[in-house]
Amino acid sequence: MRYPIDGQTILITGASDGIGCAIAEQLDGRAGKLILVARREDALSTLADRLSTPTRIVPCDLSTADGPSALLRAVTDESIDVLVNNAGVTLGGAFADQDLDPVIAMLRLNIEAPLRLIHGLLPSWRARGEAAVLDVSSVAAFIPCPGQCAYAATKSFLHSFSEGLAGEWHGTGIRMTVLAPGSTRTAFFRRGGIDETKLPKNFQTPEEVARVGIRALERGAPLVISGRTNRAMDLAVRLCPRALTRRVARRILRPLITGEARTVDA
Ligand SMILES: NC(=O)c1ccc[n+]([C@@H]2O[C@H](COP(=O)([O-])OP(=O)(O)OC[C@H]3O[C@@H](n4cnc5c(N)ncnc54)[C@H](OP(=O)(O)O)[C@@H]3O)[C@@H](O)[C@H]2O)c1
C-alpha cells in the first residue's frame, strides 16, 4: 500500500541544510505546502526561493525551553499532514571534557523537541484520523559510541520512543516511520567538532538518505536503515554478543576523542 504525500502539508525541522534540505528538495513539486524550520532564516529563505511548492519558513531554535511551543504556536492555523523530525546535532569529545550546557541543549533538540512537536500535533491528528511522522534517528542508536556518548543516547531514546509510538498508533491512521541513517556527507560532524576523516569511509549523500526516508514514509514502513553497509552493521550488532559490539565500537570510535570540548554551533 502507498500512502499519499502528494498535495500534503509537510513540516520539516532542520531544513536549512543536510538531510532536511534534501528532503525538502525531493518533496518539491509533490507536497501541497512545505513548512521549513531551522535557526538560520537566510538559509531557509534561499531554499524556499528555489522551491516551486508553496513554502513557509519558520525560523526557530528548537534547543531552547520555549522553541518547540513557539513553533507550535506559529503553525496553529496550518493543517499539518506530515511532520519530519530531522533537526539534530552531535557533540564530539570525551564526556568528561564537555561543558554540560551544550549537552543539555543537544538533549533538548534531539529528544525534547520531537516529543513536544508530536504531542502538540497529536490532538488534531487524532481528530482527523490521519497523519504521518518521519523521525530521523541514527545507526548510532544501536551501538555504544565513545566520543559521542550523549548524542548516541539521544538517538537511542528517539529510536525507541518512535518505534513504541508506531505500536501505539497501529491501525489508527497515524503512521510513524523511523529513518536511521549512517554517516552522511553533511556539515553535521564538523559542527559537532568531530574529525570525520577518522570515521569509516562508507558515507552516503544526504540525497540518498532523503530518498530512502521518503520512500519508507510512502510505504508506511515503521523503520528503515539507510544504506546496505548500515543494514549489515545492524544485523551484525543484533547477532554478536554485546561484549564484542562494545569492543569493536571502542576500537573504531575512541580515536574520535580529541580531548577538546566543542560547542554545538556551526
Ligand atoms: N550526517 C550524519 O552522518 C548523520 C548520521 C545519522 C543521523 N543523522 C541525523 O540526521 C539529522 C540531520 O543531520 P544532518 O546530517 O543533515 O546535519 P546538518 O547538515 O548539520 O543539518 C542539521 C539541521 O538541523 C538544524 N538545527 C541545528 N540546530 C538546531 C536548533 N537548535 N534548532 C532548530 N534547528 C536546528 C540546522 O539548521 P540551523 O543551523 O539553521 O539551525 C540544520 O538544518 C540529525 O537528526 C542527525 O542526528 C545524521
The ligand as an SDF file (V2000), in Angstrom:
LIG
                    3D

 48 52  0  0  0  0  0  0  0  0999 V2000
   25.1670   13.3830    8.9910 N   0  0  0  0  0  0  0  0  0  0  0  0
   25.2140   12.1840    9.5610 C   0  0  0  0  0  0  0  0  0  0  0  0
   26.2240   11.4390    9.4450 O   0  0  0  0  0  0  0  0  0  0  0  0
   24.0210   11.6380   10.3080 C   0  0  0  0  0  0  0  0  0  0  0  0
   24.0150   10.2690   10.6370 C   0  0  0  0  0  0  0  0  0  0  0  0
   22.9340    9.7570   11.3320 C   0  0  0  0  0  0  0  0  0  0  0  0
   21.8840   10.5680   11.6870 C   0  0  0  0  0  0  0  0  0  0  0  0
   21.9050   11.8820   11.3720 N   0  0  0  0  0  0  0  0  0  0  0  0
   20.7780   12.7090   11.8040 C   0  0  0  0  0  0  0  0  0  0  0  0
   20.2340   13.3780   10.6910 O   0  0  0  0  0  0  0  0  0  0  0  0
   19.6480   14.6030   11.1130 C   0  0  0  0  0  0  0  0  0  0  0  0
   20.1010   15.7080   10.1760 C   0  0  0  0  0  0  0  0  0  0  0  0
   21.5120   15.7940   10.2430 O   0  0  0  0  0  0  0  0  0  0  0  0
   22.3850   16.3950    9.0470 P   0  0  0  0  0  0  0  0  0  0  0  0
   23.4830   15.4380    8.7910 O   0  0  0  0  0  0  0  0  0  0  0  0
   21.5290   16.8170    7.9320 O   0  0  0  0  0  0  0  0  0  0  0  0
   23.0290   17.6370    9.8080 O   0  0  0  0  0  0  0  0  0  0  0  0
   23.2420   19.1570    9.3310 P   0  0  0  0  0  0  0  0  0  0  0  0
   23.6170   19.2100    7.8990 O   0  0  0  0  0  0  0  0  0  0  0  0
   24.1620   19.7480   10.3470 O   0  0  0  0  0  0  0  0  0  0  0  0
   21.7930   19.7860    9.4880 O   0  0  0  0  0  0  0  0  0  0  0  0
   21.2050   19.9270   10.7480 C   0  0  0  0  0  0  0  0  0  0  0  0
   19.9580   20.7410   10.6140 C   0  0  0  0  0  0  0  0  0  0  0  0
   19.4010   20.9310   11.9290 O   0  0  0  0  0  0  0  0  0  0  0  0
   19.2060   22.3270   12.1350 C   0  0  0  0  0  0  0  0  0  0  0  0
   19.3960   22.6650   13.5370 N   0  0  0  0  0  0  0  0  0  0  0  0
   20.5340   22.5350   14.2690 C   0  0  0  0  0  0  0  0  0  0  0  0
   20.3580   23.0260   15.4990 N   0  0  0  0  0  0  0  0  0  0  0  0
   19.0750   23.4960   15.5500 C   0  0  0  0  0  0  0  0  0  0  0  0
   18.3060   24.1240   16.5420 C   0  0  0  0  0  0  0  0  0  0  0  0
   18.8260   24.3810   17.7530 N   0  0  0  0  0  0  0  0  0  0  0  0
   17.0220   24.4680   16.2650 N   0  0  0  0  0  0  0  0  0  0  0  0
   16.4970   24.2120   15.0410 C   0  0  0  0  0  0  0  0  0  0  0  0
   17.1840   23.6100   14.0560 N   0  0  0  0  0  0  0  0  0  0  0  0
   18.4630   23.2650   14.2950 C   0  0  0  0  0  0  0  0  0  0  0  0
   20.2700   23.0080   11.2530 C   0  0  0  0  0  0  0  0  0  0  0  0
   19.8700   24.3130   10.8810 O   0  0  0  0  0  0  0  0  0  0  0  0
   20.3410   25.6730   11.6090 P   0  0  0  0  0  0  0  0  0  0  0  0
   21.8070   25.5420   11.8610 O   0  0  0  0  0  0  0  0  0  0  0  0
   19.9550   26.7080   10.6120 O   0  0  0  0  0  0  0  0  0  0  0  0
   19.5250   25.7600   12.8490 O   0  0  0  0  0  0  0  0  0  0  0  0
   20.2250   22.1030   10.0190 C   0  0  0  0  0  0  0  0  0  0  0  0
   19.1860   22.4890    9.1790 O   0  0  0  0  0  0  0  0  0  0  0  0
   20.0610   14.7960   12.5610 C   0  0  0  0  0  0  0  0  0  0  0  0
   18.9920   14.4630   13.4100 O   0  0  0  0  0  0  0  0  0  0  0  0
   21.1950   13.8070   12.7590 C   0  0  0  0  0  0  0  0  0  0  0  0
   21.2680   13.3470   14.0930 O   0  0  0  0  0  0  0  0  0  0  0  0
   22.9510   12.4460   10.6790 C   0  0  0  0  0  0  0  0  0  0  0  0
  1  2  1  0
  2  3  2  0
  2  4  1  0
  4  5  1  0
  4 48  2  0
  5  6  2  0
  6  7  1  0
  7  8  2  0
  8  9  1  0
  8 48  1  0
  9 10  1  0
  9 46  1  0
 10 11  1  0
 11 12  1  0
 11 44  1  0
 12 13  1  0
 13 14  1  0
 14 15  2  0
 14 16  1  0
 14 17  1  0
 17 18  1  0
 18 19  2  0
 18 20  1  0
 18 21  1  0
 21 22  1  0
 22 23  1  0
 23 24  1  0
 23 42  1  0
 24 25  1  0
 25 26  1  0
 25 36  1  0
 26 27  1  0
 26 35  1  0
 27 28  2  0
 28 29  1  0
 29 30  1  0
 29 35  2  0
 30 31  1  0
 30 32  2  0
 32 33  1  0
 33 34  2  0
 34 35  1  0
 36 37  1  0
 36 42  1  0
 37 38  1  0
 38 39  2  0
 38 40  1  0
 38 41  1  0
 42 43  1  0
 44 45  1  0
 44 46  1  0
 46 47  1  0
M  CHG  2   8   1  16  -1
M  END
$$$$
